[in-house]
Amino acid sequence: MSPRLHILRIPAQHSVRSLLASWRWLREDPDNRRVEPDNYAALPLDLRQFRTWFRRCLDERISARSAPERPWRKLDPDWQRDAWHAARRVNTPRLIVRPHEIPAEFRARLRHRLCEDEG
């Protein structure tokens, strides 16, 4: 008699914590356990297939959270104008430039050219 096959169903709205828990559960007994994601139209996944699916899920979650700004924002006329004004302020000799006059994304890069507010 063959051993019984256990299947774990993962909901469509899964968290990283639930994915890690299912990975640990599957890793304990890879021969007799399978994982079946709700939003994945396939047979229950074994350890190797689950690892591929798990990495894809992590990549999607990281990519979704890493770029909150719109993709072509640097082509926007407002962004171009702000960058141009910041470059003029920073590159003009003997001009005092305060951090609040420069867009936030340039402050760390141009920190050596900015004057800190005293007092």
N, CA, C and O atoms as a printed pandas DataFrame, in Angstrom:
     atom_number atom_name residue_name chain_id  residue_number  x_coord  y_coord  z_coord
0              1         N          MET        A               1    0.848   -1.174    0.000
1              2        CA          MET        A               1    0.000    0.000    0.000
2              3         C          MET        A               1    0.896    1.240    0.000
3              4         O          MET        A               1    1.811    1.352    0.816
4              5         N          SER        A               2    0.630    2.155   -0.908
5              6        CA          SER        A               2    1.454    3.360   -1.005
6              7         C          SER        A               2    1.083    4.344    0.103
7              8         O          SER        A               2   -0.050    4.356    0.582
8              9         N          PRO        A               3    2.046    5.163    0.500
9             10        CA          PRO        A               3    1.750    6.140    1.554
10            11         C          PRO        A               3    0.752    7.188    1.061
11            12         O          PRO        A               3    0.658    7.477   -0.132
12            13         N          ARG        A               4    0.026    7.733    2.000
13            14        CA          ARG        A               4   -1.013    8.706    1.678
14            15         C          ARG        A               4   -0.367   10.037    1.263
15            16         O          ARG        A               4    0.612   10.467    1.874
16            17         N          LEU        A               5   -0.905   10.678    0.245
17            18        CA          LEU        A               5   -0.398   11.948   -0.258
18            19         C          LEU        A               5   -1.165   13.091    0.411
19            20         O          LEU        A               5   -2.392   13.140    0.331
20            21         N          HIS        A               6   -0.454   14.006    1.066
21            22        CA          HIS        A               6   -1.061   15.158    1.738
22            23         C          HIS        A               6   -0.923   16.378    0.832
23            24         O          HIS        A               6    0.145   16.626    0.271
24            25         N          ILE        A               7   -2.008   17.136    0.693
25            26        CA          ILE        A               7   -2.003   18.326   -0.164
26            27         C          ILE        A               7   -2.375   19.540    0.676
27            28         O          ILE        A               7   -3.373   19.531    1.396
28            29         N          LEU        A               8   -1.558   20.587    0.574
29            30        CA          LEU        A               8   -1.801   21.853    1.269
30            31         C          LEU        A               8   -2.265   22.874    0.235
31            32         O          LEU        A               8   -1.592   23.085   -0.774
32            33         N          ARG        A               9   -3.411   23.509    0.481
33            34        CA          ARG        A               9   -3.926   24.524   -0.438
34            35         C          ARG        A               9   -3.551   25.912    0.097
35            36         O          ARG        A               9   -3.771   26.229    1.266
36            37         N          ILE        A              10   -2.977   26.725   -0.795
37            38        CA          ILE        A              10   -2.576   28.086   -0.439
38            39         C          ILE        A              10   -3.604   29.038   -1.035
39            40         O          ILE        A              10   -3.912   28.932   -2.222
40            41         N          PRO        A              11   -4.150   29.978   -0.238
41            42        CA          PRO        A              11   -5.146   30.913   -0.782
42            43         C          PRO        A              11   -4.516   31.861   -1.802
43            44         O          PRO        A              11   -3.300   32.050   -1.824
44            45         N          ALA        A              12   -5.354   32.447   -2.637
45            46        CA          ALA        A              12   -4.864   33.341   -3.685
46            47         C          ALA        A              12   -4.174   34.570   -3.088
47            48         O          ALA        A              12   -3.163   35.025   -3.623
48            49         N          GLN        A              13   -4.700   35.107   -2.004
49            50        CA          GLN        A              13   -4.080   36.259   -1.342
50            51         C          GLN        A              13   -3.144   35.760   -0.246
51            52         O          GLN        A              13   -3.474   35.816    0.939
52            53         N          HIS        A              14   -1.993   35.280   -0.647
53            54        CA          HIS        A              14   -1.056   34.698    0.302
54            55         C          HIS        A              14   -0.027   35.733    0.737
55            56         O          HIS        A              14    0.271   36.681    0.011
56            57         N          SER        A              15    0.506   35.532    1.932
57            58        CA          SER        A              15    1.562   36.403    2.433
58            59         C          SER        A              15    2.888   35.660    2.337
59            60         O          SER        A              15    2.925   34.454    2.095
60            61         N          VAL        A              16    3.959   36.392    2.528
61            62        CA          VAL        A              16    5.281   35.767    2.507
62            63         C          VAL        A              16    5.388   34.773    3.661
63            64         O          VAL        A              16    6.005   33.717    3.519
64            65         N          ARG        A              17    4.800   35.103    4.782
65            66        CA          ARG        A              17    4.828   34.208    5.945
66            67         C          ARG        A              17    4.139   32.880    5.635
67            68         O          ARG        A              17    4.639   31.820    6.012
68            69         N          SER        A              18    2.998   32.932    4.952
69            70        CA          SER        A              18    2.300   31.675    4.627
70            71         C          SER        A              18    3.086   30.871    3.595
71            72         O          SER        A              18    3.084   29.641    3.638
72            73         N          LEU        A              19    3.762   31.561    2.662
73            74        CA          LEU        A              19    4.595   30.840    1.694
74            75         C          LEU        A              19    5.764   30.140    2.385
75            76         O          LEU        A              19    6.091   28.999    2.060
76            77         N          LEU        A              20    6.386   30.826    3.332
77            78        CA          LEU        A              20    7.512   30.207    4.060
78            79         C          LEU        A              20    7.034   29.027    4.898
79            80         O          LEU        A              20    7.716   28.006    4.984
80            81         N          ALA        A              21    5.866   29.166    5.512
81            82        CA          ALA        A              21    5.327   28.051    6.304
82            83         C          ALA        A              21    5.038   26.846    5.424
83            84         O          ALA        A              21    5.322   25.712    5.808
84            85         N          SER        A              22    4.474   27.085    4.246
85            86        CA          SER        A              22    4.194   25.962    3.352
86            87         C          SER        A              22    5.481   25.350    2.807
87            88         O          SER        A              22    5.542   24.142    2.579
88            89         N          TRP        A              23    6.503   26.164    2.599
89            90        CA          TRP        A              23    7.812   25.648    2.169
90            91         C          TRP        A              23    8.395   24.714    3.236
91            92         O          TRP        A              23    8.893   23.631    2.927
92            93         N          ARG        A              24    8.323   25.149    4.483
93            94        CA          ARG        A              24    8.835   24.307    5.578
94            95         C          ARG        A              24    8.033   23.015    5.692
95            96         O          ARG        A              24    8.609   21.947    5.904
96            97         N          TRP        A              25    6.713   23.099    5.552
97            98        CA          TRP        A              25    5.854   21.930    5.645
98            99         C          TRP        A              25    6.179   20.939    4.532
99           100         O          TRP        A              25    6.251   19.734    4.773
100          101         N          LEU        A              26    6.372   21.439    3.327
101          102        CA          LEU        A              26    6.673   20.576    2.180
102          103         C          LEU        A              26    8.068   19.966    2.296
103          104         O          LEU        A              26    8.283   18.821    1.900
104          105         N          ARG        A              27    8.995   20.718    2.828
105          106        CA          ARG        A              27   10.379   20.259    2.939
106          107         C          ARG        A              27   10.533   19.115    3.954
107          108         O          ARG        A              27   11.457   18.312    3.828
108          109         N          GLU        A              28    9.657   19.027    4.943
109          110        CA          GLU        A              28    9.738   17.974    5.958
110          111         C          GLU        A              28    9.565   16.582    5.363
111          112         O          GLU        A              28   10.256   15.645    5.762
112          113         N          ASP        A              29    8.651   16.445    4.418
113          114        CA          ASP        A              29    8.383   15.141    3.799
114          115         C          ASP        A              29    8.045   15.344    2.321
115          116         O          ASP        A              29    6.875   15.264    1.945
116          117         N          PRO        A              30    9.044   15.604    1.480
117          118        CA          PRO        A              30    8.773   15.959    0.085
118          119         C          PRO        A              30    8.156   14.830   -0.745
119          120         O          PRO        A              30    7.536   15.104   -1.773
120          121         N          ASP        A              31    8.308   13.578   -0.330
121          122        CA          ASP        A              31    7.769   12.472   -1.122
122          123         C          ASP        A              31    6.262   12.313   -0.965
123          124         O          ASP        A              31    5.584   11.887   -1.900
124          125         N          ASN        A              32    5.734   12.650    0.206
125          126        CA          ASN        A              32    4.319   12.406    0.497
126          127         C          ASN        A              32    3.483   13.673    0.593
127          128         O          ASN        A              32    2.303   13.603    0.935
128          129         N          ARG        A              33    4.064   14.823    0.300
129          130        CA          ARG        A              33    3.329   16.074    0.437
130          131         C          ARG        A              33    3.390   16.870   -0.858
131          132         O          ARG        A              33    4.384   16.828   -1.584
132          133         N          ARG        A              34    2.318   17.592   -1.135
133          134        CA          ARG        A              34    2.230   18.467   -2.293
134          135         C          ARG        A              34    1.554   19.766   -1.868
135          136         O          ARG        A              34    0.832   19.811   -0.872
136          137         N          VAL        A              35    1.801   20.814   -2.637
137          138        CA          VAL        A              35    1.180   22.118   -2.378
138          139         C          VAL        A              35    0.377   22.507   -3.607
139          140         O          VAL        A              35    0.825   22.339   -4.741
140          141         N          GLU        A              36   -0.819   23.029   -3.360
141          142        CA          GLU        A              36   -1.700   23.429   -4.460
142          143         C          GLU        A              36   -2.125   24.889   -4.269
143          144         O          GLU        A              36   -3.020   25.177   -3.475
144          145         N          PRO        A              37   -1.484   25.805   -4.995
145          146        CA          PRO        A              37   -1.899   27.216   -4.913
146          147         C          PRO        A              37   -3.244   27.427   -5.592
147          148         O          PRO        A              37   -3.518   26.821   -6.627
148          149         N          ASP        A              38   -4.087   28.282   -5.017
149          150        CA          ASP        A              38   -5.420   28.541   -5.576
150          151         C          ASP        A              38   -5.365   29.258   -6.924
151          152         O          ASP        A              38   -6.155   28.960   -7.819
152          153         N          ASN        A              39   -4.438   30.197   -7.069
153          154        CA          ASN        A              39   -4.407   30.998   -8.288
154          155         C          ASN        A              39   -3.476   30.414   -9.348
155          156         O          ASN        A              39   -3.099   31.118  -10.285
156          157         N          TYR        A              40   -3.105   29.166   -9.221
157          158        CA          TYR        A              40   -2.181   28.527  -10.140
158          159         C          TYR        A              40   -2.886   27.319  -10.730
159          160         O          TYR        A              40   -3.141   26.346  -10.019
160          161         N          ALA        A              41   -3.201   27.362  -12.005
161          162        CA          ALA        A              41   -3.987   26.297  -12.638
162          163         C          ALA        A              41   -3.076   25.147  -13.059
163          164         O          ALA        A              41   -2.715   25.030  -14.230
164          165         N          ALA        A              42   -2.718   24.324  -12.126
165          166        CA          ALA        A              42   -1.867   23.170  -12.420
166          167         C          ALA        A              42   -2.130   22.091  -11.384
167          168         O          ALA        A              42   -2.903   22.280  -10.445
168          169         N          LEU        A              43   -1.487   20.983  -11.570
169          170        CA          LEU        A              43   -1.568   19.912  -10.582
170          171         C          LEU        A              43   -0.848   20.344   -9.319
171          172         O          LEU        A              43   -0.081   21.306   -9.357
172          173         N          PRO        A              44   -1.069   19.669   -8.208
173          174        CA          PRO        A              44   -0.332   20.006   -6.998
174          175         C          PRO        A              44    1.183   19.956   -7.249
175          176         O          PRO        A              44    1.677   19.082   -7.962
176          177         N          LEU        A              45    1.889   20.884   -6.666
177          178        CA          LEU        A              45    3.315   21.052   -6.928
178          179         C          LEU        A              45    4.164   20.221   -5.984
179          180         O          LEU        A              45    3.881   20.141   -4.788
180          181         N          ASP        A              46    5.196   19.608   -6.519
181          182        CA          ASP        A              46    6.153   18.921   -5.657
182          183         C          ASP        A              46    7.196   19.940   -5.200
183          184         O          ASP        A              46    7.049   21.135   -5.455
184          185         N          LEU        A              47    8.247   19.474   -4.529
185          186        CA          LEU        A              47    9.233   20.379   -3.931
186          187         C          LEU        A              47    9.929   21.236   -4.981
187          188         O          LEU        A              47   10.073   22.442   -4.783
188          189         N          ARG        A              48   10.359   20.651   -6.081
189          190        CA          ARG        A              48   11.081   21.397   -7.113
190          191         C          ARG        A              48   10.171   22.413   -7.793
191          192         O          ARG        A              48   10.569   23.559   -8.000
192          193         N          GLN        A              49    8.971   22.008   -8.139
193          194        CA          GLN        A              49    8.022   22.904   -8.785
194          195         C          GLN        A              49    7.589   24.030   -7.843
195          196         O          GLN        A              49    7.419   25.176   -8.259
196          197         N          PHE        A              50    7.415   23.677   -6.567
197          198        CA          PHE        A              50    7.023   24.691   -5.595
198          199         C          PHE        A              50    8.121   25.728   -5.438
199          200         O          PHE        A              50    7.829   26.917   -5.316
200          201         N          ARG        A              51    9.379   25.304   -5.440
201          202        CA          ARG        A              51   10.491   26.247   -5.304
202          203         C          ARG        A              51   10.482   27.261   -6.450
203          204         O          ARG        A              51   10.700   28.451   -6.224
204          205         N          THR        A              52   10.233   26.800   -7.673
205          206        CA          THR        A              52   10.147   27.697   -8.830
206          207         C          THR        A              52    8.995   28.677   -8.671
207          208         O          THR        A              52    9.159   29.876   -8.892
208          209         N          TRP        A              53    7.818   28.162   -8.283
209          210        CA          TRP        A              53    6.655   29.011   -8.088
210          211         C          TRP        A              53    6.880   29.999   -6.947
211          212         O          TRP        A              53    6.489   31.161   -7.053
212          213         N          PHE        A              54    7.499   29.555   -5.867
213          214        CA          PHE        A              54    7.785   30.389   -4.703
214          215         C          PHE        A              54    8.701   31.558   -5.087
215          216         O          PHE        A              54    8.449   32.697   -4.695
216          217         N          ARG        A              55    9.747   31.281   -5.843
217          218        CA          ARG        A              55   10.664   32.342   -6.281
218          219         C          ARG        A              55    9.952   33.349   -7.183
219          220         O          ARG        A              55   10.194   34.552   -7.088
220          221         N          ARG        A              56    9.082   32.858   -8.049
221          222        CA          ARG        A              56    8.329   33.756   -8.910
222          223         C          ARG        A              56    7.421   34.667   -8.081
223          224         O          ARG        A              56    7.307   35.858   -8.369
224          225         N          CYS        A              57    6.782   34.113   -7.062
225          226        CA          CYS        A              57    5.925   34.922   -6.184
226          227         C          CYS        A              57    6.737   35.985   -5.455
227          228         O          CYS        A              57    6.312   37.137   -5.366
228          229         N          LEU        A              58    7.894   35.610   -4.938
229          230        CA          LEU        A              58    8.739   36.588   -4.252
230          231         C          LEU        A              58    9.197   37.686   -5.199
231          232         O          LEU        A              58    9.191   38.860   -4.832
232          233         N          ASP        A              59    9.589   37.325   -6.399
233          234        CA          ASP        A              59   10.001   38.329   -7.383
234          235         C          ASP        A              59    8.874   39.307   -7.679
235          236         O          ASP        A              59    9.106   40.511   -7.782
236          237         N          GLU        A              60    7.662   38.797   -7.816
237          238        CA          GLU        A              60    6.521   39.672   -8.086
238          239         C          GLU        A              60    6.255   40.618   -6.924
239          240         O          GLU        A              60    5.971   41.797   -7.135
240          241         N          ARG        A              61    6.344   40.108   -5.693
241          242        CA          ARG        A              61    6.091   40.959   -4.531
242          243         C          ARG        A              61    7.167   42.021   -4.379
243          244         O          ARG        A              61    6.860   43.169   -4.059
244          245         N          ILE        A              62    8.430   41.653   -4.606
245          246        CA          ILE        A              62    9.518   42.617   -4.502
246          247         C          ILE        A              62    9.391   43.671   -5.598
247          248         O          ILE        A              62    9.550   44.862   -5.332
248          249         N          SER        A              63    9.111   43.250   -6.802
249          250        CA          SER        A              63    8.982   44.188   -7.915
250          251         C          SER        A              63    7.798   45.128   -7.725
251          252         O          SER        A              63    7.875   46.304   -8.079
252          253         N          ALA        A              64    6.730   44.629   -7.181
253          254        CA          ALA        A              64    5.552   45.463   -6.984
254          255         C          ALA        A              64    5.788   46.541   -5.936
255          256         O          ALA        A              64    5.194   47.617   -6.012
256          257         N          ARG        A              65    6.638   46.271   -4.968
257          258        CA          ARG        A              65    6.872   47.238   -3.893
258          259         C          ARG        A              65    8.112   48.094   -4.104
259          260         O          ARG        A              65    8.274   49.107   -3.424
260          261         N          SER        A              66    8.988   47.718   -5.022
261          262        CA          SER        A              66   10.249   48.449   -5.155
262          263         C          SER        A              66   10.118   49.729   -5.959
263          264         O          SER        A              66   10.922   50.642   -5.770
264          265         N          ALA        A              67    9.151   49.834   -6.838
265          266        CA          ALA        A              67    9.027   51.015   -7.685
266          267         C          ALA        A              67    7.640   51.639   -7.545
267          268         O          ALA        A              67    6.787   51.445   -8.412
268          269         N          PRO        A              68    7.405   52.387   -6.461
269          270        CA          PRO        A              68    6.082   52.966   -6.290
270          271         C          PRO        A              68    5.797   54.105   -7.258
271          272         O          PRO        A              68    4.636   54.422   -7.515
272          273         N          GLU        A              69    6.856   54.730   -7.803
273          274        CA          GLU        A              69    6.637   55.839   -8.722
274          275         C          GLU        A              69    6.387   55.315  -10.123
275          276         O          GLU        A              69    6.763   54.191  -10.458
276          277         N          ARG        A              70    5.757   56.131  -10.925
277          278        CA          ARG        A              70    5.439   55.666  -12.278
278          279         C          ARG        A              70    6.706   55.504  -13.111
279          280         O          ARG        A              70    7.683   56.213  -12.870
280          281         N          PRO        A              71    6.722   54.615  -14.059
281          282        CA          PRO        A              71    7.958   54.236  -14.743
282          283         C          PRO        A              71    8.619   55.331  -15.574
283          284         O          PRO        A              71    9.849   55.390  -15.592
284          285         N          TRP        A              72    7.892   56.186  -16.251
285          286        CA          TRP        A              72    8.519   57.181  -17.128
286          287         C          TRP        A              72    8.484   58.571  -16.513
287          288         O          TRP        A              72    8.361   59.563  -17.232
288          289         N          ARG        A              73    8.592   58.653  -15.199
289          290        CA          ARG        A              73    8.453   59.941  -14.516
290          291         C          ARG        A              73    9.551   60.922  -14.885
291          292         O          ARG        A              73    9.319   62.130  -14.841
292          293         N          LYS        A              74   10.744   60.451  -15.250
293          294        CA          LYS        A              74   11.839   61.363  -15.569
294          295         C          LYS        A              74   11.631   62.064  -16.905
295          296         O          LYS        A              74   12.332   63.033  -17.194
296          297         N          LEU        A              75   10.707   61.613  -17.714
297          298        CA          LEU        A              75   10.386   62.296  -18.962
298          299         C          LEU        A              75    9.309   63.362  -18.767
299          300         O          LEU        A              75    8.993   64.112  -19.691
300          301         N          ASP        A              76    8.756   63.423  -17.569
301          302        CA          ASP        A              76    7.731   64.394  -17.255
302          303         C          ASP        A              76    8.330   65.804  -17.255
303          304         O          ASP        A              76    9.415   65.989  -16.703
304          305         N          PRO        A              77    7.672   66.803  -17.851
305          306        CA          PRO        A              77    8.226   68.163  -17.890
306          307         C          PRO        A              77    8.489   68.746  -16.498
307          308         O          PRO        A              77    9.457   69.486  -16.320
308          309         N          ASP        A              78    7.645   68.427  -15.506
309          310        CA          ASP        A              78    7.883   68.943  -14.152
310          311         C          ASP        A              78    9.182   68.392  -13.574
311          312         O          ASP        A              78    9.957   69.130  -12.966
312          313         N          TRP        A              79    9.420   67.088  -13.765
313          314        CA          TRP        A              79   10.665   66.494  -13.251
314          315         C          TRP        A              79   11.863   67.103  -13.959
315          316         O          TRP        A              79   12.863   67.409  -13.311
316          317         N          GLN        A              80   11.789   67.285  -15.263
317          318        CA          GLN        A              80   12.886   67.884  -16.033
318          319         C          GLN        A              80   13.165   69.310  -15.561
319          320         O          GLN        A              80   14.323   69.700  -15.412
320          321         N          ARG        A              81   12.114   70.083  -15.326
321          322        CA          ARG        A              81   12.282   71.462  -14.870
322          323         C          ARG        A              81   12.927   71.502  -13.480
323          324         O          ARG        A              81   13.830   72.302  -13.239
324          325         N          ASP        A              82   12.462   70.638  -12.565
325          326        CA          ASP        A              82   13.054   70.596  -11.226
326          327         C          ASP        A              82   14.525   70.194  -11.281
327          328         O          ASP        A              82   15.348   70.761  -10.562
328          329         N          ALA        A              83   14.857   69.232  -12.116
329          330        CA          ALA        A              83   16.261   68.811  -12.246
330          331         C          ALA        A              83   17.113   69.932  -12.834
331          332         O          ALA        A              83   18.250   70.136  -12.410
332          333         N          TRP        A              84   16.574   70.648  -13.798
333          334        CA          TRP        A              84   17.315   71.745  -14.414
334          335         C          TRP        A              84   17.565   72.867  -13.409
335          336         O          TRP        A              84   18.670   73.404  -13.338
336          337         N          HIS        A              85   16.531   73.224  -12.626
337          338        CA          HIS        A              85   16.694   74.264  -11.602
338          339         C          HIS        A              85   17.695   73.827  -10.534
339          340         O          HIS        A              85   18.518   74.627  -10.089
340          341         N          ALA        A              86   17.628   72.592  -10.133
341          342        CA          ALA        A              86   18.579   72.093   -9.126
342          343         C          ALA        A              86   20.004   72.144   -9.662
343          344         O          ALA        A              86   20.920   72.536   -8.939
344          345         N          ALA        A              87   20.200   71.759  -10.905
345          346        CA          ALA        A              87   21.542   71.801  -11.495
346          347         C          ALA        A              87   22.057   73.229  -11.568
347          348         O          ALA        A              87   23.230   73.466  -11.283
348          349         N          ARG        A              88   21.216   74.185  -11.940
349          350        CA          ARG        A              88   21.649   75.586  -11.993
350          351         C          ARG        A              88   22.021   76.104  -10.617
351          352         O          ARG        A              88   23.030   76.793  -10.464
352          353         N          ARG        A              89   21.212   75.778   -9.610
353          354        CA          ARG        A              89   21.511   76.250   -8.253
354          355         C          ARG        A              89   22.829   75.671   -7.746
355          356         O          ARG        A              89   23.647   76.390   -7.172
356          357         N          VAL        A              90   23.027   74.411   -7.951
357          358        CA          VAL        A              90   24.209   73.745   -7.403
358          359         C          VAL        A              90   25.475   74.142   -8.160
359          360         O          VAL        A              90   26.536   74.281   -7.551
360          361         N          ASN        A              91   25.382   74.323   -9.453
361          362        CA          ASN        A              91   26.570   74.589  -10.264
362          363         C          ASN        A              91   26.925   76.067  -10.385
363          364         O          ASN        A              91   27.964   76.392  -10.959
364          365         N          THR        A              92   26.102   76.971   -9.867
365          366        CA          THR        A              92   26.438   78.388   -9.900
366          367         C          THR        A              92   27.455   78.671   -8.794
367          368         O          THR        A              92   27.182   78.375   -7.630
368          369         N          PRO        A              93   28.622   79.237   -9.124
369          370        CA          PRO        A              93   29.637   79.494   -8.091
370          371         C          PRO        A              93   29.157   80.530   -7.072
371          372         O          PRO        A              93   28.427   81.465   -7.402
372          373         N          ARG        A              94   29.579   80.340   -5.857
373          374        CA          ARG        A              94   29.322   81.233   -4.731
374          375         C          ARG        A              94   27.845   81.445   -4.426
375          376         O          ARG        A              94   27.482   82.458   -3.828
376          377         N          LEU        A              95   27.009   80.535   -4.816
377          378        CA          LEU        A              95   25.589   80.622   -4.498
378          379         C          LEU        A              95   25.308   79.636   -3.370
379          380         O          LEU        A              95   25.664   78.461   -3.458
380          381         N          ILE        A              96   24.673   80.120   -2.317
381          382        CA          ILE        A              96   24.347   79.258   -1.184
382          383         C          ILE        A              96   23.073   78.486   -1.526
383          384         O          ILE        A              96   22.044   79.078   -1.849
384          385         N          VAL        A              97   23.158   77.166   -1.451
385          386        CA          VAL        A              97   22.009   76.309   -1.778
386          387         C          VAL        A              97   21.635   75.520   -0.528
387          388         O          VAL        A              97   22.455   74.792    0.030
388          389         N          ARG        A              98   20.412   75.672   -0.106
389          390        CA          ARG        A              98   19.904   74.965    1.073
390          391         C          ARG        A              98   19.257   73.632    0.636
391          392         O          ARG        A              98   18.766   73.520   -0.487
392          393         N          PRO        A              99   19.262   72.637    1.519
393          394        CA          PRO        A              99   18.689   71.328    1.157
394          395         C          PRO        A              99   17.221   71.380    0.740
395          396         O          PRO        A              99   16.795   70.596   -0.109
396          397         N          HIS        A             100   16.438   72.300    1.330
397          398        CA          HIS        A             100   15.013   72.337    0.977
398          399         C          HIS        A             100   14.767   72.903   -0.418
399          400         O          HIS        A             100   13.646   72.821   -0.921
400          401         N          GLU        A             101   15.792   73.476   -1.056
401          402        CA          GLU        A             101   15.651   74.024   -2.404
402          403         C          GLU        A             101   15.885   72.974   -3.498
403          404         O          GLU        A             101   15.639   73.231   -4.676
404          405         N          ILE        A             102   16.355   71.811   -3.102
405          406        CA          ILE        A             102   16.695   70.748   -4.038
406          407         C          ILE        A             102   15.672   69.619   -3.882
407          408         O          ILE        A             102   15.287   69.308   -2.754
408          409         N          PRO        A             103   15.221   68.999   -4.971
409          410        CA          PRO        A             103   14.305   67.850   -4.842
410          411         C          PRO        A             103   14.915   66.744   -3.973
411          412         O          PRO        A             103   16.130   66.546   -3.976
412          413         N          ALA        A             104   14.087   66.048   -3.251
413          414        CA          ALA        A             104   14.539   65.049   -2.269
414          415         C          ALA        A             104   15.422   63.968   -2.876
415          416         O          ALA        A             104   16.351   63.502   -2.217
416          417         N          GLU        A             105   15.156   63.553   -4.120
417          418        CA          GLU        A             105   15.951   62.467   -4.696
418          419         C          GLU        A             105   17.377   62.878   -5.037
419          420         O          GLU        A             105   18.225   62.013   -5.255
420          421         N          PHE        A             106   17.667   64.193   -5.090
421          422        CA          PHE        A             106   19.020   64.664   -5.387
422          423         C          PHE        A             106   19.811   65.029   -4.134
423          424         O          PHE        A             106   21.025   65.212   -4.215
424          425         N          ARG        A             107   19.162   65.138   -2.990
425          426        CA          ARG        A             107   19.840   65.630   -1.778
426          427         C          ARG        A             107   21.001   64.758   -1.342
427          428         O          ARG        A             107   22.068   65.273   -1.010
428          429         N          ALA        A             108   20.814   63.451   -1.338
429          430        CA          ALA        A             108   21.899   62.565   -0.893
430          431         C          ALA        A             108   23.077   62.636   -1.856
431          432         O          ALA        A             108   24.233   62.615   -1.434
432          433         N          ARG        A             109   22.787   62.716   -3.120
433          434        CA          ARG        A             109   23.845   62.746   -4.123
434          435         C          ARG        A             109   24.600   64.075   -4.150
435          436         O          ARG        A             109   25.789   64.103   -4.469
436          437         N          LEU        A             110   23.924   65.172   -3.821
437          438        CA          LEU        A             110   24.530   66.499   -3.863
438          439         C          LEU        A             110   24.814   67.063   -2.475
439          440         O          LEU        A             110   24.992   68.272   -2.323
440          441         N          ARG        A             111   24.856   66.211   -1.476
441          442        CA          ARG        A             111   25.026   66.660   -0.099
442          443         C          ARG        A             111   26.285   67.510    0.075
443          444         O          ARG        A             111   26.281   68.464    0.853
444          445         N          HIS        A             112   27.343   67.182   -0.628
445          446        CA          HIS        A             112   28.607   67.921   -0.486
446          447         C          HIS        A             112   28.537   69.338   -1.050
447          448         O          HIS        A             112   29.408   70.154   -0.749
448          449         N          ARG        A             113   27.528   69.653   -1.856
449          450        CA          ARG        A             113   27.387   70.983   -2.435
450          451         C          ARG        A             113   26.345   71.836   -1.702
451          452         O          ARG        A             113   26.182   73.016   -2.014
452          453         N          LEU        A             114   25.655   71.258   -0.748
453          454        CA          LEU        A             114   24.582   71.978   -0.046
454          455         C          LEU        A             114   25.073   72.540    1.268
455          456         O          LEU        A             114   25.917   71.942    1.934
456          457         N          CYS        A             115   24.538   73.700    1.642
457          458        CA          CYS        A             115   24.857   74.325    2.931
458          459         C          CYS        A             115   23.794   73.916    3.935
459          460         O          CYS        A             115   22.596   74.021    3.670
460          461         N          GLU        A             116   24.244   73.451    5.086
461          462        CA          GLU        A             116   23.294   73.084    6.141
462          463         C          GLU        A             116   22.801   74.339    6.842
463          464         O          GLU        A             116   23.545   75.304    7.018
464          465         N          ASP        A             117   21.541   74.312    7.237
465          466        CA          ASP        A             117   20.976   75.456    7.968
466          467         C          ASP        A             117   21.604   75.505    9.347
467          468         O          ASP        A             117   21.706   74.487   10.030
468          469         N          GLU        A             118   22.026   76.700    9.753
469          470        CA          GLU        A             118   22.626   76.883   11.087
470          471         C          GLU        A             118   21.575   77.454   12.017
471          472         O          GLU        A             118   20.800   78.336   11.648
472          473         N          GLY        A             119   21.570   76.931   13.225
473          474        CA          GLY        A             119   20.776   77.558   14.222
474          475         C          GLY        A             119   19.543   76.900   14.542
475          476         O          GLY        A             119   18.793   77.375   15.394
